[in-house]
């Protein structure tokens, strides 16, 4: 079975996935379409979640790097200064 990670577009993925399911696994056309689309969407969602975590981590690290000298807020009066 092909791996969705290896394809840049849904069209490329479907072109590889469908023949595999139809010829090798003997799935019906509707089943093959549903399975291929489901696998593609699941992979895209995981990839987006991973990318979001990577971006969030970079943003947090950049913020912490730029604000090393900021002392933690200890009293409510210090919040009012802002």
C-alpha positions as CSV (number, residue, x, y, z in Angstrom):
1,X,0.0,0.0,0.0
2,X,1.4,3.4,-0.9
3,X,2.0,6.0,1.9
4,X,0.3,9.4,1.7
5,X,3.4,11.1,2.9
6,X,5.1,10.3,-0.4
7,X,2.6,12.4,-2.4
8,X,2.4,16.1,-2.8
9,X,-1.3,16.3,-3.9
10,X,-4.5,14.5,-3.3
11,X,-4.7,13.8,-7.1
12,X,-1.3,12.1,-7.1
13,X,-2.3,10.1,-4.0
14,X,-5.6,8.9,-5.5
15,X,-3.7,7.9,-8.7
16,X,-1.5,5.6,-6.6
17,X,-4.0,4.4,-4.0
18,X,-7.0,3.5,-6.2
19,X,-5.2,1.0,-8.4
20,X,-3.7,-0.7,-5.4
21,X,-7.1,-1.1,-3.7
22,X,-8.9,-2.1,-6.8
23,X,-6.4,-4.6,-8.2
24,X,-4.5,-6.0,-5.3
25,X,-7.0,-5.8,-2.5
26,X,-10.0,-6.3,-4.8
27,X,-12.1,-3.5,-3.2
28,X,-15.2,-2.2,-4.9
29,X,-14.8,1.2,-6.5
30,X,-16.9,3.1,-3.9
31,X,-15.0,1.4,-1.1
32,X,-11.6,2.2,-2.6
33,X,-12.6,5.9,-3.1
34,X,-13.8,6.2,0.5
35,X,-10.7,4.4,1.9
36,X,-8.2,6.5,-0.2
37,X,-9.9,9.8,0.6
38,X,-10.1,8.9,4.3
39,X,-6.4,8.0,4.4
40,X,-5.5,11.2,2.7
41,X,-7.6,13.4,4.9
42,X,-6.3,11.7,8.1
43,X,-2.7,12.2,7.0
44,X,-3.3,15.8,6.1
45,X,-4.9,16.5,9.5
46,X,-1.9,14.9,11.3
47,X,0.6,16.8,9.2
48,X,-1.3,20.1,9.9
49,X,-1.4,19.4,13.6
50,X,2.3,18.6,13.6
51,X,3.1,21.8,11.7
52,X,1.0,23.8,14.1
53,X,2.9,22.4,17.1
54,X,6.3,23.2,15.4
55,X,5.2,26.8,14.7
56,X,3.9,27.3,18.2
57,X,7.1,26.0,19.7
58,X,9.2,28.3,17.5
59,X,7.0,31.3,18.5
60,X,7.2,30.5,22.2
61,X,11.0,30.0,22.0
62,X,11.5,33.3,20.1
63,X,9.4,35.1,22.7
64,X,11.3,33.6,25.5
65,X,14.6,34.4,23.8
66,X,13.7,38.0,23.3
67,X,12.4,38.5,26.8
68,X,15.0,36.9,28.9
69,X,15.5,40.1,31.0
70,X,11.9,40.5,32.0
71,X,11.5,39.8,35.7
72,X,8.4,37.8,36.7
73,X,5.5,39.7,38.0
74,X,5.4,39.5,41.7
75,X,2.6,41.9,42.8
76,X,-0.6,43.2,41.4
77,X,0.8,46.8,41.3
78,X,3.4,45.7,38.7
79,X,0.5,44.6,36.4
80,X,-1.0,48.1,36.7
81,X,2.2,49.6,35.2
82,X,1.5,47.9,32.0
